[in-house]
Structure formats: C-alpha cells, structure tokens
Amino acid sequence: MSPLSVTGWVRGTALASVLANLLLVITGGLVRLTQSGLGCPTWPRCTDESWTNVPEMGIHGFIEFGNRTLTGVLGIVAVLTILAVMRLRTEYRDLFWLAILLFAGIPVQAVVGGLSVWLRLNPWMVGVHFVLSAVMIALAAVLWSRTRRYSLPRVREAERLAHLEEADPTMGRLGAALLVLTAAAVYLGTLVTGTGPHSGDATSARHAFDAVTVTRMHSVSVWLTVLTVALGLTLCVRRGWAPGVRAGLLRMVAVLVLQGGIGYLQYFNGLPIWMVELHLLGAGLTVWAAAAAYDRMAVLAQPTRRETALVHVVTPPERQAAQEIAATEG
C-alpha cells in the first residue's frame, strides 16, 4: 500500500455518509406519512417568530423540526469525510471530489426542502427533494465502494483488477443500464407517491395522474431492472466475470425482492403507513446497491480503468508484477 493509504477511518466516514443520507430518507418519509410536512410552516425558520418548533405546534412540529435538524448531522459527517480524505487529495482525487460533492449537496437539499415548504408541498418539488436524496445516497455509495476497493485485499481479489484481459465493454453497458433503470424506477416512484394519499399535509396538492397507470409504469421499470440483473448474472457465468460483479448483482437481487414484495403488499393493502415507510427504506437500499454495482462494473469493463485502480490498491512490487504480466499478455 502506498504511504498515503486509505484507512479504516476513511472507509468509516464513507459508510457514515451512506447511512446518514439513508436516515434522511427515512425521517423525510416519516414527515410525509404523518402529515407533518408543514409542521414548520415556513423556512428557514420553523415559524415567523422562532427558529425551532414550539410546544403549541404539537407532534407535527417536533417531527418536521427533527427532520430539519438532520441537516446539521449530515454536515458534520460530510466535513469529517472531507477531513479524512484531505491528505489523499493528490493520489486519490476521485475520493476527494466525491466527498466535496457530498458536502455541496447538503445546502442544495436544504434549499429544495425550503422551496417545498414555501410551495406548500407541491408534489413536483417534493419529488425533486427525494430524487436529490437518492443522488446523495448514490454518490456516497460510490465513495464507500472505492474506499473498500483501494484498501481491502479481499475486495481486490474478488474484483480481479490485475486481470486486464477480463475487461469486457458489455459489463460497462450493463452497469449503466442498471443505474438508468434504477433511476427511472425511483423517479416513477415519486410520481406514484405524489398521486397517492400520503401528501405530507391534508391541504397539499396532488398529481392528477391516474393512480393505477403510474403504479403500473413504476412496476414495469422495476421489472426491467430485475431482467437486467438476471442478464448480468447469466453473463457472469457465461463470460467468467469476476466474483465481485456477481456478488454486487446478488445484492441487487436481495434488495429488489425485498422492495418488490413490500411494494405489492402495500398496493393491495391500501398503502398502510408502516409499509410505505419500509418501501422508502427499500428505495434507498436499492439505490445504494445499484450505485455500488455500477461503479464496480464500470471500472472492470475497461483496461484503463482497471490500471488506474491498480495504481491505488497495490504495493510497488505488486504493481511492477502486474505491469509485467500485462506487457507479456499484450
């Protein structure tokens, strides 16, 4: 490992970034499902007279203000992540810039959340708010994936980075398709929620879409994602892709089965609050798994990306041996 190496502390802050953004999705869902979206009726203050909620506002004020408070937690985690990778910013520029993006996304999310309140929970703006959370989870997932690749020998072995001859462009295209379909499923899910009964406040506007139609569109996007994962697993066997790719796709299978099961159960049981909250958690886990799988497949699909990753993960003797092997095979 190079003198400036990725440590357990760096991995820990990356994982904390994923979990903190996932927690924001959960608490945001709680705000919406308890109709606490306007528990603080203005922004950035909770009321015109107070920065915080007051007892007279009841439970809705506590729930909404608690969700807003998480912005501070996200900020602390983001700062710690930047500090963890600061000394690595020259040799591991990708980690540094991912950490910067995660930090920059926090004020953007806060402003979009404020606009949602000012617009009285307009469903389009609330949808954007959730999509931004999904983007933050995806960025944090890629950061976590790369810190593990750069520092854990077992991950390096599972990905077989040094086997440059195993690079397969089809893997990269499949990973991109998986990410796009997951994004489509998430976006269509916001339309389903914006059309359904859980608006965040009893007086908020809803989408005028037919609920059955948008639900079916969302379902189709999920099934296309499932088929893409199935194709990927088939190619893992037929083309001998690295075990790490198969492991990432199997994690996608696990979260998709969980998410799909909850989705159908909530649909046929009248959208009970606790099931919808679990479905939101499942959406976050799906984005996490999809982003990590995409990052792995995108790197392993191209020899140049494999070589770039190798520079970060191997010691000088190993690096020289890998280069000699590549030269011999070339």
Secondary structure, DSSP 8 states (H G I E B T S, - for coil): --SS---HHHHHHHHHHHHHHHHHHHHHHHHHHTT-TTSS-SSSSSSSS-SS--GGGHHHHHHHHHHHHHHHHHHHHHHHHHHHHHTTTTT-HHHHHHHHHHHHHHHHHHHHHHHHHHTTS-HHHHHHHHHHHHHHHHHHHHHHHHHHHHH-HHHHHHHTTT-GGG--HHHHHHHHHHHHHHHHHHHHHHHHHHHSS--SSTT-----S-HHHHHHHHHHHHHHHHHHHHHHHHHHHHHT--HHHHHHHHHHHHHHHHHHHHHHHHHHTT--HHHHHHHHHHHHHHHHHHHHHHHHHHHHT-HHHHHHHHHHHS-HHHHHHHHHHHHHH-
